[in-house]
Amino acid sequence: MNWSKTGFVFTLCAVISACSSGPTEEEIAVQVEDFRQRSAQYFNAGSFGQAYQQARLGLELTPADDGELNLLAGHALMMMRNLRDVAKSEKYLLRAQEALETYRADLVLGEYHLRYGAMLNAHARRQLKLAKELSTLDEDQLQEEVETNEERIEVAEQHFRDATQLFLTALEQSPNDLHALQLIGQSCAYLNDHATARTHLEHAIEIFTESRQYKNRILATDTKINLRQETLLRAEMLKDINAEVSIRILLAGLDKINNDTSAEIEQYSTILALSPNNLNINFARGLCYYKTGNIALAIADLEHFISNTDLPFEHPQVRRAFEITNDL
């Protein structure tokens, strides 16, 4: 036997075997972590399609019960703009909730129920309105459309109830979570539980107010902070202000539903003190002043809106502002 040839064959077989054995567990773990990190980076950048794709590729390499990857995949799908993608996020978020058992997983799953419910509710109400306006539908077709969309509204309401329960579970573990407080305020408002919605939203406002006062005090009195620290602190304050404005808009909406125009005006005035260039709030407050007969303040707000808005003349808000100011 030619031992040199035999040795060569054995060596070649060993190389082929090593190549065909695939990546090691350690190599797979590194790849999965890379997909996880890229998914998170894409999500934070608002590139939700790419975030989902990276998380899904990671899930192809690891057991399906990987909580973080499922959370990333589900959260990314949930942030899409159509019902179909949002609906697909549920299976990932349920896996994440089971695997992680953290309040964060409960919170994101609750956010899915809120977002899906809101989109389904809006779609059903648009279809109802359209069906009632269409003269081409006969009585049976109209009845079918009405029943279908009323069922959709009932499904949406169940999603709001599921969302509320999950937000309560999250708040039991983290009572001052501002995002959870804002979300439960929204879900309760959809369920017409305005008192509970207001309780949670006002709790969030209290936290934001205390935080803003604390940060302002640091900026005014702490001479030891450097320029970078000051810049970061101001960026945090701006982020807090934007979140507080969103919550105060929700509170103003509750005041509007309750026909409490004075409270609604107070919310808008506070928002404009925090965010002076919010023209939509000038428009909304102007309408409130007009409703209460405070003509001078109504004109001031609406003319400020008209003078500074980038909206075209044909936009309903602009036309309404012109109608009111021309009549006064």
CORQUI-V736634 format. One record per residue. PHI is phi as a letter, one per 30 degrees, with the letter a starting at -180 (NA if undefined). PSI is psi as a letter, one per 20 degrees, with the letter a starting at -180 (NA if undefined). Layout:
BEGIN
<<PHI;PSI> <PHI;PSI>>
END
This chain:
BEGIN
<<NA;q> <d;o> <d;h> <d;g> <d;h> <d;g> <d;h> <d;g> <d;g> <d;g> <d;g> <d;g> <d;h> <d;g> <d;g> <d;g> <d;g> <d;g> <d;h> <d;i> <d;i> <i;r> <d;q> <d;r> <e;h> <d;g> <d;g> <d;g> <d;h> <d;g> <d;g> <d;g> <d;h> <d;g> <d;g> <d;g> <d;g> <d;h> <d;g> <d;g> <d;g> <d;g> <d;g> <d;h> <d;i> <i;j> <c;m> <d;h> <d;g> <d;h> <d;g> <d;g> <d;g> <d;g> <d;g> <d;g> <d;h> <d;h> <d;h> <d;i> <c;i> <b;r> <e;q> <d;i> <c;j> <d;o> <d;g> <d;g> <d;h> <d;h> <d;g> <d;g> <d;g> <d;g> <d;g> <d;g> <d;h> <d;h> <d;j> <d;r> <c;j> <b;q> <e;h> <d;g> <d;g> <d;g> <d;h> <d;i> <d;h> <d;g> <d;h> <d;g> <d;h> <d;g> <d;g> <d;g> <d;g> <d;h> <d;h> <c;h> <h;l> <b;q> <d;h> <d;g> <d;g> <d;g> <d;g> <d;h> <d;g> <d;h> <d;h> <e;g> <e;g> <d;g> <d;g> <d;g> <d;g> <d;g> <d;g> <d;g> <d;g> <d;g> <d;g> <d;g> <d;h> <d;g> <d;h> <d;g> <d;g> <d;g> <d;h> <d;h> <c;i> <d;p> <d;i> <d;i> <d;p> <d;r> <d;g> <d;g> <d;g> <d;g> <d;h> <d;g> <d;g> <d;g> <d;g> <e;g> <d;h> <d;h> <d;g> <d;h> <d;h> <d;g> <d;g> <d;g> <d;h> <d;h> <d;h> <d;h> <d;g> <d;g> <d;g> <e;g> <d;g> <d;h> <d;h> <d;g> <d;g> <d;g> <d;h> <d;h> <d;h> <b;n> <d;h> <c;j> <d;o> <d;h> <d;g> <d;g> <d;g> <d;g> <d;g> <d;h> <d;g> <d;g> <d;h> <d;h> <d;g> <d;h> <d;j> <i;k> <c;m> <d;h> <d;g> <d;g> <e;g> <d;h> <e;g> <d;g> <d;h> <d;h> <d;g> <d;g> <d;g> <e;g> <d;g> <d;g> <d;g> <d;g> <d;g> <d;g> <d;g> <d;g> <d;h> <d;h> <d;g> <d;g> <d;h> <d;h> <c;h> <d;o> <d;i> <c;i> <d;q> <d;r> <d;g> <d;g> <d;g> <d;g> <d;g> <d;g> <d;g> <d;h> <d;g> <d;g> <d;g> <d;g> <d;g> <d;g> <d;g> <d;g> <d;g> <d;h> <e;g> <e;g> <d;g> <d;h> <d;g> <d;g> <d;h> <d;h> <d;h> <d;h> <d;h> <d;g> <d;h> <d;j> <h;k> <c;n> <d;h> <d;g> <d;h> <d;g> <d;g> <d;g> <d;g> <d;h> <d;h> <d;g> <d;g> <d;h> <d;h> <d;h> <b;m> <d;h> <c;j> <d;n> <d;h> <d;h> <d;h> <e;g> <d;g> <d;g> <d;h> <e;g> <d;h> <d;g> <d;g> <d;g> <d;h> <d;j> <i;j> <d;n> <d;g> <d;g> <d;h> <d;g> <d;g> <e;g> <d;g> <d;h> <d;h> <d;g> <d;g> <d;g> <d;h> <c;i> <d;q> <c;j> <d;q> <d;r> <e;h> <d;i> <d;p> <e;h> <d;g> <d;g> <d;g> <d;g> <d;g> <d;g> <e;g> <d;g> <d;h> <d;h> <d;i> <c;NA>>
END
